[in-house]
Amino acid sequence: MKNRCETTVRYAETDQMGVVYHGNYFTWYEIGRTTLLKELGYSYKELEGKKIMLPVVKVSCNYIDAAKYDDVLIIESCIKELKGVKITFEYSILRKEDHKLLATGTTTHAFVNTEFKPVNFKKHYPEIYKALETNMEG
C-alpha cells in the first residue's frame, strides 16, 4: 500500500534562491510516515501510549530535482521492509503540477521501549505487526 499526501513548500523552507533546503525533505518523510501509520489505524501517539518508540537509525535521500517555494508536493510513502526489531519506510517526493520526481529516500526505525531497549514488536503487538506486514509494499 502506498500512501499519498500533500504539502506546500513554505518560504521558510527555502534559501534566498527559492530552492528548498535539503534537510526539509526529512520533515516531509515524517509527514508521509505519520500519515501512512494513521491511515493504517495506528498513530505515533497511540504507539507511544503503548511505550513504543520508533527512533530513526538510518536515513537516505536521493535528490533528483529541486523543489521550490510554493510548489505543491505529493509525498508517497510505503513500508519497504519489516524485519526483526526494524521497519523501513520508502518515500518519493513529486511536484504535483507536472508529477516530476524530485527526491526518493528511506528511513529505517527501531522498535524500542521508553528505555531505548529493542522490543520484539511482532510478539508483543501481533495485531499491529500484522497490519504493518499486510501493507508492506512489494
Phi, psi and omega per residue, in radians:
M1 nan 2.285 3.105
K2 -1.931 2.200 3.099
N3 -1.634 2.502 3.091
R4 -2.229 2.312 3.013
C5 -2.491 2.971 -3.063
E6 -2.200 2.700 2.992
T7 -2.601 2.726 3.100
T8 -1.928 2.342 3.139
V9 -1.149 2.148 3.122
R10 -1.583 2.708 -3.138
Y11 -0.984 -0.691 -3.111
A12 -1.127 -0.281 -3.129
E13 -1.565 0.007 -3.049
T14 -2.014 2.887 3.023
D15 -1.630 -3.004 -3.081
Q16 -1.069 -0.430 -3.135
M17 -1.512 -0.015 -3.120
G18 1.435 0.187 3.140
V19 -1.665 2.423 -3.103
V20 -1.150 2.343 3.030
Y21 -1.147 2.380 -2.984
H22 -1.016 -0.575 -3.104
G23 -1.155 -0.361 -3.125
N24 -1.193 -0.367 3.103
Y25 -1.070 -0.581 -3.136
F26 -1.206 -0.569 3.038
T27 -1.143 -0.715 3.120
W28 -1.168 -0.604 3.044
Y29 -1.038 -0.754 -3.139
E30 -1.097 -0.729 3.093
I31 -1.019 -0.818 3.133
G32 -1.093 -0.778 -3.106
R33 -1.131 -0.822 -3.118
T34 -1.172 -0.614 3.088
T35 -1.150 -0.738 3.109
L36 -1.055 -0.843 -3.126
L37 -1.090 -0.722 3.100
K38 -1.080 -0.715 3.126
E39 -1.098 -0.538 3.089
L40 -1.401 -0.140 3.099
G41 1.706 0.235 -3.098
Y42 -2.372 1.807 3.129
S43 -1.444 2.810 3.043
Y44 -0.985 -0.721 -3.123
K45 -1.037 -0.735 3.118
E46 -1.142 -0.753 3.106
L47 -1.092 -0.749 3.116
E48 -1.131 -0.557 3.049
G49 -1.113 -0.451 3.079
K50 -1.588 0.164 3.130
K51 1.190 0.501 3.102
I52 -1.875 2.263 3.084
M53 -2.034 2.705 -3.138
L54 -2.247 1.190 3.131
P55 -1.172 2.564 3.080
V56 -1.294 2.270 3.086
V57 -1.987 -0.242 3.117
K58 -2.767 2.473 -3.130
V59 -2.532 2.551 3.059
S60 -2.501 2.656 3.064
C61 -2.572 2.227 3.071
N62 -1.887 1.944 -3.118
Y63 -1.518 2.169 -3.059
I64 -1.886 -0.773 3.120
D65 -2.627 2.789 -3.038
A66 -1.437 2.350 2.898
A67 -1.485 2.554 -3.065
K68 -2.268 2.873 -3.129
Y69 -0.866 2.325 3.076
D70 1.298 0.044 2.996
D71 -1.108 2.412 2.946
V72 -1.584 2.202 -3.068
L73 -1.933 2.518 2.992
I74 -1.799 2.207 3.089
I75 -1.850 2.013 3.069
E76 -1.801 2.277 -3.102
S77 -2.331 2.533 3.045
C78 -2.662 2.845 3.041
I79 -1.511 2.072 -3.111
K80 -1.567 -0.678 -3.071
E81 -2.651 2.474 3.087
L82 -2.337 1.896 -2.981
K83 -2.594 2.162 3.106
G84 1.033 -2.149 -3.131
V85 -1.759 0.330 -3.088
K86 -2.209 2.656 3.032
I87 -2.350 2.379 3.118
T88 -2.064 2.260 3.072
F89 -1.852 2.576 3.111
E90 -2.092 2.495 -3.041
Y91 -2.322 2.609 2.938
S92 -2.319 2.355 3.077
I93 -1.964 2.141 -3.127
L94 -2.167 2.572 3.010
R95 -1.412 2.219 -3.053
K96 -1.114 -0.699 -3.040
E97 -0.966 -0.763 -3.070
D98 -2.194 0.077 -3.117
H99 1.009 0.460 3.083
K100 -1.219 2.254 3.068
L101 -1.274 2.119 -3.098
L102 -1.783 -0.575 -3.115
A103 -2.818 2.673 3.005
T104 -2.320 2.737 3.112
G105 -3.069 -3.126 3.113
T106 -2.474 2.729 2.904
T107 -2.321 2.398 3.066
T108 -1.988 2.345 -3.078
H109 -2.196 2.599 3.044
A110 -1.749 2.509 2.974
F111 -1.487 1.980 3.141
V112 -2.329 2.822 3.044
N113 -1.555 -3.051 -3.072
T114 -1.211 -0.194 3.031
E115 -1.691 0.158 -3.139
F116 1.103 0.549 3.027
K117 -1.652 2.388 3.141
P118 -0.982 2.503 -3.137
V119 -2.109 2.317 3.017
N120 -1.341 1.545 -3.014
F121 -1.095 -0.690 -3.127
K122 -1.066 -0.696 -3.114
K123 -1.278 -0.773 -3.030
H124 -1.472 -0.475 -3.098
Y125 -2.366 1.097 -3.028
P126 -1.051 -0.592 -3.111
E127 -1.196 -0.696 3.112
I128 -1.233 -0.746 3.127
Y129 -1.012 -0.757 -3.134
K130 -1.110 -0.702 3.106
A131 -1.096 -0.719 3.104
L132 -1.154 -0.810 -3.110
E133 -1.090 -0.747 -3.127
T134 -1.096 -0.523 -3.083
N135 -1.751 0.261 3.111
M136 -1.259 2.375 3.131
E137 -1.298 2.456 2.997
G138 2.142 nan nan
